[in-house]
Amino acid sequence: MNLETQCLHAGYQPKNGEPRNIPIVQSTTFRYETSQDMAALFDLEAAGYFYTRLQNPTSDRVAAKIAALEGGSAALLLSSGQAASFYAVFNIASCGDHVVASSAIYGGTYNLFAITMKRMGIAFTFVSPDCSKEELDAAFQPNTKAVFGETIANPALTVLDIEKFATAAHAHGVPLIVDNTFATPVNCRPFEWGADIITHSTTKYLDGHAAAVGGAIVDSGRFDWTAHGDRFAGLTTPDDSYHGVVYTERFGLEGAYITKAVVQLMRDLGATPAPMNAFLLNIGLETLPLRMKKHCDNGLRLAEYLQGHDKIAWVRYPGLLGDSQHELATKYLPDGTCGVVIFGVKGGRAAAETFMAGLKIASIATHVADAKTCVLHPASATHRQMNDEELAAAGVSPDMIRLSAGIEGADDLIADVEQALAAVPA
Ligand SMILES: *Cc1c(COP(=O)(O)O)cnc(C)c1O
């Protein structure tokens, strides 16, 4: 099935007389005939639902669709993208371990890694996404457990050289985790370039309507944890909390990583999505290819308009000819990048504020990748906790405006930007 068809049909095929839509199973619990039936579930000897904190049929069907879209072996939905980033790393790294990450990542992820997970004893080395192979190799340590980057960084819009990062990760015996939120599987499928695990903030394009916060983790099923058994002992040696189950033996390379994330991390930390939110996410997924095309068309139109405007200091859009990211975008995102454009208005922060306040269609919102156009000033919002040096490493300048093109008419969006720029003093 091609991607458009999968967006509608993967993950759930109703049988005779069953609901056509994925049903919302709004139940915390599931009934069993005997205690033995239940015990087998708790011992991971039988598959089945028993408590929605661990698994729920609505969420699982939507997760299966996302796994199909990314070409993965298994997937898991979470209550947020932040939870997805945390679980994806914490599933294979714990106190005393180390992770290499691109410095051009979402501000919330940077905070999670550099502050919160550091407090848990996990150290991160941040590398520039355009670092040389040698610089990247030098970032690894004997206790490194993973490499992390974003396909298209939020908000810097740098495009990850997935092959370069995957090659380095594999040479050091660790997986590459890629946050594919901005590209979505419509525009890039990171497993095809060597990534091993994919994360999503489904809050963004996958949902697409600003209706539900959510996250997802997808496993390619291809990383051989057993080839580096000592490094990934959590997957390859007995888990005492399940009477000694060894995940790679019981669930194979296709299932070990996601099963461990469900039965250990969901069990103990509980970042479970509401079944209703999984249902809403699925409605968004059905139209994802149509929406992505329009987001990308609008993003490019706006970028081209801004590029020619004399009140604009600079524009970055990876789909724009001549952009520093255009070459990488042509390789990894040949059909389009995303709807997000970043730029600076001449006159710095004050001019940015005047411009944003003057917009009539685009709203100021801490959101991105939504059907409705929105704008944000990252340095005073999502990246507020960073100092100037950290801002520079993340690719966020003080004058940067992040405009997320929705799916409105392109001419209306351009007219809105035009009238707001007219109010900015020359
Ligand atoms: C928004 C975002 C996140 C965090 O996701 P939430 O759903 O807001 O928790 C992670 N990564 C990227 C690239 C994002 O844009």
The ligand as an SDF file (V2000), in Angstrom:
LIG
                    3D

 15 15  0  0  0  0  0  0  0  0999 V2000
    6.7920   19.9990   20.1130 C   0  0  0  0  0  0  0  0  0  0  0  0
    7.9670   19.1490   19.9060 C   0  0  0  0  0  0  0  0  0  0  0  0
    8.3680   18.2030   20.8650 C   0  0  0  0  0  0  0  0  0  0  0  0
    7.6510   18.0530   22.1860 C   0  0  0  0  0  0  0  0  0  0  0  0
    6.3720   17.5350   21.9680 O   0  0  0  0  0  0  0  0  0  0  0  0
    5.0990   17.8190   22.9270 P   0  0  0  0  0  0  0  0  0  0  0  0
    4.0510   17.0430   22.2540 O   0  0  0  0  0  0  0  0  0  0  0  0
    4.8780   19.3040   22.9500 O   0  0  0  0  0  0  0  0  0  0  0  0
    5.4520   17.2850   24.2770 O   0  0  0  0  0  0  0  0  0  0  0  0
    9.4480   17.4000   20.5700 C   0  0  0  0  0  0  0  0  0  0  0  0
   10.1220   17.5320   19.4020 N   0  0  0  0  0  0  0  0  0  0  0  0
    9.7750   18.4390   18.4750 C   0  0  0  0  0  0  0  0  0  0  0  0
   10.5480   18.5310   17.2150 C   0  0  0  0  0  0  0  0  0  0  0  0
    8.6950   19.2740   18.6880 C   0  0  0  0  0  0  0  0  0  0  0  0
    8.3540   20.1800   17.7550 O   0  0  0  0  0  0  0  0  0  0  0  0
  1  2  1  0
  2  3  1  0
  2 14  2  0
  3  4  1  0
  3 10  2  0
  4  5  1  0
  5  6  1  0
  6  7  2  0
  6  8  1  0
  6  9  1  0
 10 11  1  0
 11 12  2  0
 12 13  1  0
 12 14  1  0
 14 15  1  0
M  END
$$$$
